[in-house]
Amino acid sequence: MLVAKIGPEYLLFGGAGVVSLAAFIGLILVPTLGSYGRAWEKIAASFLSLFVLVALALVGVLIGLAIVYYYNDIVDAIP
C-alpha cells in the first residue's frame, strides 16, 4: 500500500543512492580501513574518505542545479 503512493522516480533515485553508498563503502572505505594498522590512522583515513565523498556529492549537486537553472539556455544552444 505504501509503495503504491511513492512515485517511481523516488524509488529509482533512492536505489541509485543505495548503490552509490554501497559502492563507496565496498570500493573505497573498506580498503582504506584495511590499509592502516593504528586506530588514529584508520580514523584519519576514514575522515578524509568521507570528506572526499561529501565534496564529490556537493560538486554533483551544484552541477545539477546549474543544469536546472540554465536549462532553457542549454536547450536553445543545441541546434
N, CA, C and O atoms as a MOPAC input file, in Angstrom:
PM7 MOZYME 1SCF
protein

 N      0.81600 1    -1.18800 1     0.00000 1
 C      0.00000 1     0.00000 1     0.00000 1
 C      0.86600 1     1.26000 1     0.00000 1
 O      0.58900 1     2.20600 1    -0.73700 1
 N      1.90500 1     1.27100 1     0.82100 1
 C      2.77100 1     2.43900 1     0.91800 1
 C      3.60600 1     2.62000 1    -0.34800 1
 O      3.84800 1     3.75100 1    -0.77200 1
 N      4.04500 1     1.52700 1    -0.95000 1
 C      4.86900 1     1.61500 1    -2.14800 1
 C      4.07400 1     2.20600 1    -3.30500 1
 O      4.64900 1     2.88300 1    -4.15700 1
 N      2.78100 1     1.96900 1    -3.35300 1
 C      1.95700 1     2.49000 1    -4.42800 1
 C      1.86900 1     4.01300 1    -4.38600 1
 O      1.63900 1     4.63800 1    -5.42200 1
 N      2.04800 1     4.62600 1    -3.21000 1
 C      1.95500 1     6.07000 1    -3.08400 1
 C      3.27300 1     6.76800 1    -3.40900 1
 O      3.28900 1     7.97000 1    -3.67600 1
 N      4.37700 1     6.02200 1    -3.38900 1
 C      5.68000 1     6.60200 1    -3.69500 1
 C      5.87900 1     6.55200 1    -5.20100 1
 O      5.69000 1     5.51200 1    -5.83400 1
 N      6.26800 1     7.70600 1    -5.77100 1
 C      6.47900 1     7.76800 1    -7.21000 1
 C      7.68400 1     6.94600 1    -7.64100 1
 O      8.61300 1     6.74600 1    -6.85800 1
 N      7.67300 1     6.47300 1    -8.87100 1
 C      8.78000 1     5.62900 1    -9.33700 1
 C     10.11300 1     6.37300 1    -9.37900 1
 O     11.16700 1     5.76000 1    -9.21200 1
 N     10.07600 1     7.69700 1    -9.60300 1
 C     11.33700 1     8.43500 1    -9.64300 1
 C     12.01900 1     8.44600 1    -8.27700 1
 O     13.24700 1     8.42600 1    -8.19400 1
 N     11.22400 1     8.47600 1    -7.20600 1
 C     11.80500 1     8.43600 1    -5.86300 1
 C     12.42200 1     7.07400 1    -5.56600 1
 O     13.46200 1     6.98400 1    -4.91300 1
 N     11.77800 1     6.02300 1    -6.04800 1
 C     12.34100 1     4.68400 1    -5.86800 1
 C     13.63500 1     4.53300 1    -6.64800 1
 O     14.59500 1     3.94400 1    -6.15100 1
 N     13.66900 1     5.06100 1    -7.87200 1
 C     14.88800 1     4.96600 1    -8.68200 1
 C     16.02900 1     5.77100 1    -8.07700 1
 O     17.15700 1     5.28500 1    -8.00100 1
 N     15.74700 1     6.99800 1    -7.64600 1
 C     16.79500 1     7.82200 1    -7.04300 1
 C     17.25700 1     7.23300 1    -5.72000 1
 O     18.44700 1     7.27600 1    -5.40700 1
 N     16.34400 1     6.69100 1    -4.94900 1
 C     16.72100 1     6.03700 1    -3.69800 1
 C     17.58700 1     4.80900 1    -3.94200 1
 O     18.56700 1     4.57500 1    -3.23500 1
 N     17.21600 1     4.03400 1    -4.94300 1
 C     18.02200 1     2.86200 1    -5.29700 1
 C     19.40200 1     3.24400 1    -5.79200 1
 O     20.38900 1     2.58400 1    -5.46700 1
 N     19.47500 1     4.31300 1    -6.58300 1
 C     20.77500 1     4.78500 1    -7.06000 1
 C     21.63100 1     5.27500 1    -5.89900 1
 O     22.84400 1     5.06700 1    -5.88900 1
 N     21.00500 1     5.92500 1    -4.92300 1
 C     21.74300 1     6.37400 1    -3.74500 1
 C     22.27400 1     5.21000 1    -2.92800 1
 O     23.40400 1     5.25400 1    -2.44100 1
 N     21.46200 1     4.16700 1    -2.77600 1
 C     21.89800 1     2.98900 1    -2.02300 1
 C     23.04300 1     2.28700 1    -2.73700 1
 O     24.01300 1     1.87600 1    -2.10100 1
 N     22.93800 1     2.14900 1    -4.05200 1
 C     24.00000 1     1.50200 1    -4.82200 1
 C     25.28600 1     2.33100 1    -4.74900 1
 O     26.37400 1     1.77300 1    -4.60500 1
 N     25.16900 1     3.64100 1    -4.84600 1
 C     26.34900 1     4.51100 1    -4.76400 1
 C     27.00400 1     4.43400 1    -3.39500 1
 O     28.22900 1     4.37200 1    -3.29500 1
 N     26.20400 1     4.43700 1    -2.34800 1
 C     26.75200 1     4.33500 1    -0.99700 1
 C     27.40900 1     2.97300 1    -0.77500 1
 O     28.46600 1     2.88800 1    -0.15000 1
 N     26.79400 1     1.92400 1    -1.27600 1
 C     27.38800 1     0.59100 1    -1.15200 1
 C     28.70100 1     0.50400 1    -1.92300 1
 O     29.65400 1    -0.12000 1    -1.45600 1
 N     28.75600 1     1.12500 1    -3.10100 1
 C     29.99800 1     1.13400 1    -3.87700 1
 C     31.08000 1     1.91500 1    -3.14100 1
 O     32.23700 1     1.49600 1    -3.13200 1
 N     30.73200 1     3.03300 1    -2.53000 1
 C     31.71300 1     3.80300 1    -1.77100 1
 C     32.24900 1     2.99400 1    -0.59900 1
 O     33.45600 1     2.96100 1    -0.35900 1
 N     31.35800 1     2.35100 1     0.11900 1
 C     31.79200 1     1.56400 1     1.27100 1
 C     32.65300 1     0.38200 1     0.83700 1
 O     33.70000 1     0.11900 1     1.43000 1
 N     32.21100 1    -0.32800 1    -0.19700 1
 C     32.92800 1    -1.52700 1    -0.62500 1
 C     34.21700 1    -1.26300 1    -1.37300 1
 O     35.18100 1    -2.01700 1    -1.23600 1
 N     34.24700 1    -0.20100 1    -2.16100 1
 C     35.41300 1     0.04200 1    -3.01100 1
 C     36.39900 1     1.06100 1    -2.44500 1
 O     37.56500 1     1.07100 1    -2.84000 1
 N     35.95500 1     1.91000 1    -1.53600 1
 C     36.84500 1     2.94900 1    -1.01900 1
 C     37.06600 1     2.81500 1     0.48600 1
 O     38.21000 1     2.76200 1     0.93800 1
 N     35.99700 1     2.75800 1     1.25900 1
 C     36.13700 1     2.81400 1     2.70900 1
 C     36.74700 1     1.53600 1     3.29600 1
 O     37.62500 1     1.62100 1     4.15600 1
 N     36.31000 1     0.37500 1     2.85800 1
 C     36.83600 1    -0.88500 1     3.39900 1
 C     38.32000 1    -1.05400 1     3.08100 1
 O     39.08100 1    -1.39200 1     3.98800 1
 N     38.77600 1    -0.83800 1     1.84200 1
 C     40.22700 1    -0.92900 1     1.60300 1
 C     41.02800 1     0.13100 1     2.36300 1
 O     42.16400 1    -0.11600 1     2.76900 1
 N     40.43500 1     1.30500 1     2.55200 1
 C     41.12400 1     2.34300 1     3.31100 1
 C     41.34000 1     1.90100 1     4.75000 1
 O     42.43300 1     2.06800 1     5.29200 1
 N     40.32200 1     1.34600 1     5.36800 1
 C     40.44700 1     0.89300 1     6.75100 1
 C     41.39800 1    -0.29700 1     6.87600 1
 O     42.07000 1    -0.44800 1     7.89600 1
 N     41.45600 1    -1.12400 1     5.86600 1
 C     42.34900 1    -2.27900 1     5.90400 1
 C     43.80000 1    -1.94500 1     5.64800 1
 O     44.67900 1    -2.76900 1     5.90000 1
 N     44.06900 1    -0.74300 1     5.14700 1
 C     45.43400 1    -0.36400 1     4.79700 1
 C     46.24400 1     0.11900 1     5.98800 1
 O     47.47300 1     0.16100 1     5.91900 1
 N     45.60000 1     0.47400 1     7.04800 1
 C     46.30200 1     1.05400 1     8.18200 1
 C     46.11900 1     0.18300 1     9.41100 1
 O     45.10700 1    -0.50300 1     9.55600 1
 N     47.11300 1     0.21700 1    10.30100 1
 C     47.07600 1    -0.63900 1    11.47700 1
 C     46.65100 1     0.08600 1    12.74000 1
 O     45.94100 1    -0.48100 1    13.57000 1
 N     47.07100 1     1.32000 1    12.89400 1
 C     46.76900 1     2.05700 1    14.11800 1
 C     45.37600 1     2.67400 1    14.03000 1
 O     44.88100 1     2.99300 1    12.94900 1
 N     44.76200 1     2.83000 1    15.19600 1
 C     43.39600 1     3.34600 1    15.23700 1
 C     43.32000 1     4.78400 1    14.74000 1
 O     42.38400 1     5.13700 1    14.02200 1
 N     44.29100 1     5.62300 1    15.11000 1
 C     44.23200 1     7.02200 1    14.68900 1
 C     44.43600 1     7.15200 1    13.18200 1
 O     43.89400 1     8.06700 1    12.56300 1
 N     45.21500 1     6.24400 1    12.58600 1
 C     45.39200 1     6.26000 1    11.13300 1
 C     44.09000 1     5.87700 1    10.42900 1
 O     43.73000 1     6.46700 1     9.41100 1
 N     43.39900 1     4.89800 1    10.97200 1
 C     42.11400 1     4.48200 1    10.39200 1
 C     41.07800 1     5.59600 1    10.49900 1
 O     40.30700 1     5.82900 1     9.56800 1
 N     41.06400 1     6.28600 1    11.65100 1
 C     40.11600 1     7.38500 1    11.83200 1
 C     40.42400 1     8.51400 1    10.86000 1
 O     39.51100 1     9.07000 1    10.25000 1
 N     41.69800 1     8.85900 1    10.70800 1
 C     42.08500 1     9.93200 1     9.79400 1
 C     41.75800 1     9.56900 1     8.34800 1
 O     41.23500 1    10.39600 1     7.60100 1
 N     42.06200 1     8.34200 1     7.95600 1
 C     41.77700 1     7.90500 1     6.58900 1
 C     40.27200 1     7.87900 1     6.32500 1
 O     39.82300 1     8.24900 1     5.24000 1
 N     39.49400 1     7.44400 1     7.31500 1
 C     38.03200 1     7.43100 1     7.16000 1
 C     37.49100 1     8.84700 1     7.02100 1
 O     36.62200 1     9.11000 1     6.19000 1
 N     38.01100 1     9.75500 1     7.83900 1
 C     37.57400 1    11.15100 1     7.74900 1
 C     37.88800 1    11.73200 1     6.37800 1
 O     37.04200 1    12.39600 1     5.78000 1
 N     39.08600 1    11.49400 1     5.87800 1
 C     39.44700 1    12.03400 1     4.56200 1
 C     38.60900 1    11.40100 1     3.45100 1
 O     38.22800 1    12.08500 1     2.50100 1
 N     38.32400 1    10.11600 1     3.55800 1
 C     37.47900 1     9.45700 1     2.56100 1
 C     36.07200 1    10.02600 1     2.57700 1
 O     35.49000 1    10.26700 1     1.51900 1
 N     35.52000 1    10.24300 1     3.75700 1
 C     34.18500 1    10.83100 1     3.85300 1
 C     34.18700 1    12.28100 1     3.38000 1
 O     33.21300 1    12.74800 1     2.79100 1
 N     35.27500 1    12.98600 1     3.63700 1
 C     35.40900 1    14.35500 1     3.14700 1
 C     35.37000 1    14.39700 1     1.61900 1
 O     34.70400 1    15.25000 1     1.03400 1
 N     36.08000 1    13.48200 1     0.98500 1
 C     36.07700 1    13.40400 1    -0.47900 1
 C     34.68600 1    13.02900 1    -0.98500 1
 O     34.23700 1    13.57900 1    -1.99100 1
 N     33.99600 1    12.11100 1    -0.31800 1
 C     32.63300 1    11.73300 1    -0.71100 1
 C     31.69900 1    12.93300 1    -0.66000 1
 O     30.92700 1    13.15800 1    -1.59200 1
 N     31.76100 1    13.70000 1     0.41200 1
 C     30.90200 1    14.87800 1     0.55700 1
 C     31.24500 1    15.92200 1    -0.50200 1
 O     30.35000 1    16.55200 1    -1.06600 1
 N     32.53400 1    16.10700 1    -0.77300 1
 C     32.94400 1    17.07700 1    -1.78500 1
 C     32.43500 1    16.66900 1    -3.16700 1
 O     31.95000 1    17.51300 1    -3.92000 1
 N     32.54000 1    15.39600 1    -3.50100 1
 C     32.05100 1    14.93700 1    -4.80500 1
 C     30.53500 1    15.05500 1    -4.90000 1
 O     30.00900 1    15.42200 1    -5.95100 1
 N     29.83400 1    14.75300 1    -3.82600 1
 C     28.37800 1    14.89300 1    -3.82900 1
 C     27.98800 1    16.35600 1    -3.98300 1
 O     27.03800 1    16.67000 1    -4.70000 1
 N     28.70600 1    17.24800 1    -3.32300 1
 C     28.42600 1    18.67900 1    -3.43400 1
 C     28.66700 1    19.18400 1    -4.85200 1
 O     27.88000 1    19.97700 1    -5.37000 1
 N     29.73700 1    18.73500 1    -5.47700 1
 C     30.00400 1    19.11900 1    -6.86200 1
 C     28.89400 1    18.60800 1    -7.77900 1
 O     28.46300 1    19.32300 1    -8.68300 1
 N     28.43400 1    17.39600 1    -7.55700 1
 C     27.34300 1    16.84300 1    -8.36700 1
 C     26.05300 1    17.61600 1    -8.19000 1
 O     25.33600 1    17.85600 1    -9.16200 1
 N     25.74800 1    18.00900 1    -6.96300 1
 C     24.53900 1    18.79800 1    -6.71000 1
 C     24.65100 1    20.16700 1    -7.37600 1
 O     23.68700 1    20.64300 1    -7.97500 1
 N     25.80800 1    20.79800 1    -7.28000 1
 C     25.98800 1    22.11400 1    -7.90300 1
 C     25.88000 1    22.03800 1    -9.42500 1
 O     25.28600 1    22.92100 1   -10.04500 1
 N     26.43900 1    21.01000 1   -10.02400 1
 C     26.30700 1    20.83700 1   -11.47900 1
 C     24.84500 1    20.59600 1   -11.85100 1
 O     24.35800 1    21.13800 1   -12.84300 1
 N     24.15400 1    19.79700 1   -11.06900 1
 C     22.73200 1    19.54600 1   -11.32700 1
 C     21.90500 1    20.81100 1   -11.20700 1
 O     21.02200 1    21.05100 1   -12.03100 1
 N     22.17600 1    21.62900 1   -10.19100 1
 C     21.46200 1    22.89300 1   -10.04200 1
 C     21.75600 1    23.85400 1   -11.18600 1
 O     20.86700 1    24.57300 1   -11.64200 1
 N     22.99900 1    23.86800 1   -11.65000 1
 C     23.35300 1    24.72800 1   -12.77900 1
 C     22.61000 1    24.28900 1   -14.04200 1
 O     22.14700 1    25.12700 1   -14.81600 1
 N     22.49900 1    22.99100 1   -14.24600 1
 C     21.77200 1    22.49000 1   -15.41700 1
 C     20.30100 1    22.85800 1   -15.31700 1
 O     19.70300 1    23.27200 1   -16.31000 1
 N     19.71000 1    22.71700 1   -14.14700 1
 C     18.29600 1    23.07400 1   -13.97800 1
 C     18.09300 1    24.57300 1   -14.17600 1
 O     17.13000 1    24.98800 1   -14.82000 1
 N     18.98600 1    25.38000 1   -13.63000 1
 C     18.84200 1    26.83200 1   -13.71300 1
 C     19.01200 1    27.33500 1   -15.14700 1
 O     18.27700 1    28.22000 1   -15.58500 1
 N     19.97300 1    26.77800 1   -15.87600 1
 C     20.25600 1    27.22600 1   -17.23700 1
 C     19.66400 1    26.30100 1   -18.29600 1
 O     20.14800 1    26.27800 1   -19.42700 1
 N     18.63600 1    25.54700 1   -17.95600 1
 C     18.09400 1    24.54300 1   -18.87500 1
 C     17.59800 1    25.17900 1   -20.18000 1
 O     17.86800 1    24.64900 1   -21.25700 1
 N     16.89300 1    26.28000 1   -20.10300 1
 C     16.37200 1    26.91800 1   -21.32400 1
 C     17.50200 1    27.39300 1   -22.21700 1
 O     17.41400 1    27.26000 1   -23.43700 1
 N     18.55900 1    27.94200 1   -21.64100 1
 C     19.69400 1    28.37600 1   -22.43900 1
 C     20.41800 1    27.18600 1   -23.07300 1
 O     20.88400 1    27.26800 1   -24.20900 1
 N     20.50500 1    26.09500 1   -22.33800 1
 C     21.16400 1    24.89200 1   -22.87000 1
 C     20.35300 1    24.32800 1   -24.03600 1
 O     20.92600 1    23.95500 1   -25.05900 1
 N     19.04300 1    24.26200 1   -23.89800 1
 C     18.19700 1    23.72700 1   -24.95800 1
 C     18.24900 1    24.63000 1   -26.18900 1
 O     18.27200 1    24.13900 1   -27.31700 1
 N     18.26700 1    25.94100 1   -25.97800 1
 C     18.32900 1    26.86500 1   -27.10500 1
 C     19.66300 1    26.80900 1   -27.81700 1
 O     19.72700 1    27.09300 1   -29.01300 1
 N     20.72500 1    26.45300 1   -27.12600 1
 C     22.06000 1    26.39200 1   -27.72700 1
 C     22.24800 1    25.15300 1   -28.60000 1
 O     23.10500 1    25.14100 1   -29.48400 1
 N     21.45900 1    24.12300 1   -28.35900 1
 C     21.56300 1    22.89700 1   -29.14200 1
 C     20.73100 1    23.06400 1   -30.41400 1
 O     19.54000 1    23.36700 1   -30.33800 1
 N     21.35300 1    22.86800 1   -31.59100 1
 C     20.58500 1    23.06000 1   -32.83200 1
 C     19.54700 1    22.00000 1   -33.07700 1
 O     18.84000 1    22.05000 1   -34.08300 1

